[in-house]
Amino acid sequence: MGYMHFSIKVADFDQWKALLLADKKAQFDEGLSLVSLWRCTDDPNRAFFIMEASSEERARAFLAPARAAKSRKNAGVLEFEWCFVEKEELSPIK
């Protein structure tokens, strides 16, 4: 199990968010689940979100450009980046 960080710029945040949430079953079927979503206050059409992925291979296949390009276009996605992330432990401030 791992986590993925996404950075996205869209034409219309509310439209994109509705489509993201409507796609939850397909995401779940590919082992992905939305953990958290942030919207930029300076640019309301830019967002960041974290998804949990049960399989890196399945997540990569689900997000492959050839497979997801049409749905991104239909959702008004202008910019899209993602990466697998791991938590770094920080030392407490003393």
C-alpha contacts under 8 A as a table, 3 or more apart, distances in Angstrom:
res1	aa1	res2	aa2	distance
1	M	52	E	7.10
1	M	53	A	5.69
1	M	54	S	4.46
1	M	55	S	6.29
1	M	56	E	7.93
2	G	52	E	5.82
2	G	53	A	5.21
2	G	54	S	6.47
2	G	55	S	7.45
2	G	56	E	7.34
2	G	84	F	7.17
2	G	85	V	7.37
2	G	86	E	7.38
3	Y	50	I	6.73
3	Y	51	M	5.69
3	Y	52	E	4.51
3	Y	53	A	5.71
3	Y	84	F	5.77
3	Y	85	V	5.60
3	Y	86	E	6.82
4	M	50	I	5.55
4	M	51	M	5.22
4	M	52	E	6.34
4	M	53	A	7.05
4	M	82	W	6.72
4	M	83	C	5.52
4	M	84	F	4.29
4	M	85	V	5.55
5	H	48	F	7.23
5	H	49	F	5.93
5	H	50	I	4.76
5	H	51	M	6.75
5	H	82	W	5.49
5	H	83	C	5.53
5	H	84	F	6.31
5	H	85	V	6.48
6	F	48	F	5.45
6	F	49	F	5.23
6	F	50	I	6.30
6	F	80	F	7.32
6	F	81	E	5.71
6	F	82	W	4.30
6	F	83	C	6.79
7	S	46	R	7.57
7	S	47	A	6.01
7	S	48	F	4.62
7	S	49	F	6.82
7	S	79	E	7.86
7	S	80	F	5.89
7	S	81	E	5.23
7	S	82	W	6.28
8	I	46	R	5.67
8	I	47	A	5.34
8	I	48	F	6.29
8	I	77	V	7.16
8	I	78	L	7.53
8	I	79	E	5.43
8	I	80	F	4.59
8	I	81	E	6.49
9	K	45	N	5.71
9	K	46	R	4.34
9	K	47	A	6.45
9	K	77	V	6.10
9	K	78	L	5.36
9	K	79	E	4.85
9	K	80	F	6.60
10	V	13	F	6.01
10	V	16	W	6.98
10	V	45	N	5.31
10	V	46	R	6.38
10	V	75	A	7.72
10	V	76	G	5.44
10	V	77	V	4.37
10	V	78	L	5.11
10	V	79	E	6.90
11	A	45	N	6.38
11	A	76	G	5.19
11	A	77	V	6.45
11	A	78	L	6.69
12	D	15	Q	5.51
12	D	16	W	6.22
12	D	45	N	6.03
12	D	76	G	6.82
13	F	16	W	5.08
13	F	17	K	5.93
13	F	44	P	6.89
13	F	45	N	4.96
13	F	46	R	7.48
14	D	17	K	5.13
14	D	18	A	6.18
15	Q	18	A	5.26
15	Q	19	L	6.42
15	Q	75	A	7.08
16	W	19	L	5.16
16	W	20	L	6.13
16	W	75	A	5.29
16	W	76	G	6.83
16	W	77	V	7.70
17	K	20	L	4.96
17	K	21	L	6.15
18	A	21	L	5.27
18	A	22	A	6.03
19	L	22	A	4.93
19	L	23	D	6.16
19	L	75	A	6.77
20	L	23	D	5.25
20	L	24	K	6.87
21	L	24	K	5.40
22	A	25	K	7.64
23	D	26	A	5.51
23	D	27	Q	6.28
24	K	27	Q	5.00
24	K	28	F	5.96
24	K	33	S	7.40
25	K	28	F	5.00
25	K	29	D	6.04
26	A	29	D	5.03
26	A	30	E	6.45
27	Q	30	E	5.24
27	Q	31	G	6.43
27	Q	32	L	4.97
27	Q	33	S	6.44
28	F	31	G	4.95
28	F	32	L	4.96
28	F	33	S	5.82
29	D	32	L	7.37
30	E	58	R	6.03
30	E	59	A	6.58
30	E	62	F	6.86
31	G	52	E	7.92
31	G	53	A	5.53
31	G	54	S	4.96
31	G	55	S	6.45
31	G	58	R	7.12
31	G	59	A	7.10
32	L	51	M	6.24
32	L	52	E	5.58
32	L	53	A	4.64
32	L	54	S	6.56
32	L	59	A	6.96
33	S	51	M	5.32
33	S	52	E	5.27
33	S	53	A	6.76
34	L	37	L	7.75
34	L	49	F	7.56
34	L	50	I	6.23
34	L	51	M	4.41
34	L	52	E	6.48
35	V	49	F	7.49
35	V	50	I	5.44
35	V	51	M	5.18
35	V	52	E	6.49
36	S	49	F	5.52
36	S	50	I	5.37
36	S	51	M	7.21
37	L	47	A	7.22
37	L	48	F	5.94
37	L	49	F	4.29
37	L	50	I	6.65
38	W	47	A	5.56
38	W	48	F	5.16
38	W	49	F	6.02
39	R	43	D	7.96
39	R	44	P	6.12
39	R	45	N	7.44
39	R	46	R	6.14
39	R	47	A	4.39
39	R	48	F	6.49
40	C	43	D	5.25
40	C	44	P	5.33
40	C	45	N	7.38
40	C	46	R	5.67
40	C	47	A	5.84
41	T	44	P	5.72
43	D	46	R	5.63
44	P	47	A	7.51
53	A	56	E	6.49
53	A	59	A	6.53
55	S	58	R	5.35
55	S	59	A	6.19
56	E	59	A	5.13
56	E	60	R	6.10
57	E	60	R	5.21
57	E	61	A	6.24
58	R	61	A	5.10
58	R	62	F	6.10
59	A	62	F	5.08
59	A	63	L	6.20
60	R	63	L	5.23
60	R	64	A	5.92
61	A	64	A	5.14
61	A	67	R	7.82
62	F	67	R	6.85
62	F	68	A	7.16
63	L	67	R	6.78
63	L	68	A	5.75
64	A	67	R	5.39
64	A	68	A	6.03
65	P	68	A	5.25
65	P	69	A	5.25
66	A	69	A	5.86
67	R	70	K	7.44
68	A	71	S	5.43
68	A	72	R	6.16
69	A	72	R	5.20
69	A	73	K	6.19
70	K	73	K	5.12
70	K	74	N	6.17
71	S	74	N	5.02
71	S	75	A	6.10
72	R	75	A	5.05
72	R	76	G	6.35
72	R	77	V	5.25
73	K	76	G	5.21
73	K	77	V	5.76
73	K	78	L	7.96
74	N	77	V	7.67
77	V	80	F	6.96
